[in-house]
Amino acid sequence: MKPRTLAANARRNANGGVRRMWRWRATRAAAWALLERHVEPGATVAVVGAGNGHDLPLRRLGRRAGRLDLIDLDPIALRGTGRRLRLTGVRATTITQDVTGGVAELIVRDAVAQRPVRALPAPQTIGAPPYDVVIADQFFSQLLYPALSDSRLPPKAVNTVLRAHGQGLTNAVVAGLVAAAPGGVVICIEDVLGWWPGRDQPFAIEEVLASDTPMPLIERGKSARGANGRAALALAGAEVVEHAFWRWPFAGGTDYLVCATVARA
Ligand SMILES: C[S@@+](CC[C@H](N)C(=O)[O-])C[C@H]1O[C@@H](n2cnc3c(N)ncnc32)[C@H](O)[C@@H]1O
């Protein structure tokens, strides 16, 4: 049987569509404004959660980097992204890897079978380290939620699993990212808050983007459960260098606030 975590993420990636490339152009520009300050020419760079490669400026990143590794659970999305980059003259190595080392899958299987969850998250070797820069590309919220949401578990049970196991898993994954960039930089790009019909926040996305102190506002919002990369970076002992924020216009009527945290490993 295909792992549930792979099936759920691959299904969402397959629905991606090239229109996103156009819709998300400002998102890539905002990401580049940050990345170009932290990726030195010739750097060895890993992008984890690269998927369809629509939300990050991979072409510019590939031209700047000496080596670009694209890592994802979904080999089909990765293959398409690698092929598209090659057509523009950019070489990237694609690495199919579940960065939880199978633990997300075990958690989901136990939860769906309604047995106690037995898996213990542990940091994995990510890609082919060492890297100068490791970028986590909006995937913490996707480690458990898609597979749980596609199962027959009721929403309350899904939330219980996320609350019990999500953050421990995110902490282990982030520890692996930090270990993959010894002396380098880890950039956690997170979809911290979402707005869509029926999902309101106590403030508008424009307020956060215009604020000089967005963090306290963000803490007041309704975020994805068990997917806090900022907390995981602190736990891993990484030193925060800067934060940046931008809008991710995911689909018509759905916006996410992106928070990127740059930290020294
Ligand atoms: C929301 S997408 C990120 C957006 C993507 N970069 C794009 O532009 O389409 C999250 C990605 O994380 C990947 N992912 C989810 N769980 C993973 C895991 N355990 N290991 C590696 N990648 C994972 C998914 O396959 C998906 O491609």
The ligand as an SDF file (V2000), in Angstrom:
LIG
                    3D

 27 29  0  0  0  0  0  0  0  0999 V2000
    2.7930   23.0680    0.5840 C   0  0  0  0  0  0  0  0  0  0  0  0
    4.0100   22.1510   -0.3180 S   0  0  0  0  0  0  0  0  0  0  0  0
    5.2390   23.4110   -0.4770 C   0  0  0  0  0  0  0  0  0  0  0  0
    5.0150   24.2060   -1.7460 C   0  0  0  0  0  0  0  0  0  0  0  0
    5.8880   23.7090   -2.8760 C   0  0  0  0  0  0  0  0  0  0  0  0
    7.2560   24.1020   -2.6320 N   0  0  0  0  0  0  0  0  0  0  0  0
    5.4070   24.2650   -4.2020 C   0  0  0  0  0  0  0  0  0  0  0  0
    5.9290   25.2670   -4.6520 O   0  0  0  0  0  0  0  0  0  0  0  0
    4.4990   23.6780   -4.7740 O   0  0  0  0  0  0  0  0  0  0  0  0
    4.7250   21.0630    0.8610 C   0  0  0  0  0  0  0  0  0  0  0  0
    5.6570   20.0440    0.2570 C   0  0  0  0  0  0  0  0  0  0  0  0
    6.2080   19.2840    1.3280 O   0  0  0  0  0  0  0  0  0  0  0  0
    6.3310   17.9420    0.9260 C   0  0  0  0  0  0  0  0  0  0  0  0
    6.3920   17.0750    2.1200 N   0  0  0  0  0  0  0  0  0  0  0  0
    5.3920   16.7760    2.9710 C   0  0  0  0  0  0  0  0  0  0  0  0
    5.8310   15.9110    3.9130 N   0  0  0  0  0  0  0  0  0  0  0  0
    7.1360   15.6610    3.6560 C   0  0  0  0  0  0  0  0  0  0  0  0
    8.1290   14.8370    4.2570 C   0  0  0  0  0  0  0  0  0  0  0  0
    7.8510   14.0860    5.3250 N   0  0  0  0  0  0  0  0  0  0  0  0
    9.3620   14.8070    3.7240 N   0  0  0  0  0  0  0  0  0  0  0  0
    9.6570   15.5720    2.6320 C   0  0  0  0  0  0  0  0  0  0  0  0
    8.7510   16.3710    2.0030 N   0  0  0  0  0  0  0  0  0  0  0  0
    7.5020   16.4150    2.5100 C   0  0  0  0  0  0  0  0  0  0  0  0
    5.0930   17.7230    0.0530 C   0  0  0  0  0  0  0  0  0  0  0  0
    5.2300   16.6240   -0.8080 O   0  0  0  0  0  0  0  0  0  0  0  0
    4.9750   19.0590   -0.6730 C   0  0  0  0  0  0  0  0  0  0  0  0
    5.6340   19.0250   -1.9110 O   0  0  0  0  0  0  0  0  0  0  0  0
  1  2  1  0
  2  3  1  0
  2 10  1  0
  3  4  1  0
  4  5  1  0
  5  6  1  0
  5  7  1  0
  7  8  2  0
  7  9  1  0
 10 11  1  0
 11 12  1  0
 11 26  1  0
 12 13  1  0
 13 14  1  0
 13 24  1  0
 14 15  1  0
 14 23  1  0
 15 16  2  0
 16 17  1  0
 17 18  1  0
 17 23  2  0
 18 19  1  0
 18 20  2  0
 20 21  1  0
 21 22  2  0
 22 23  1  0
 24 25  1  0
 24 26  1  0
 26 27  1  0
M  CHG  2   2   1   9  -1
M  END
$$$$
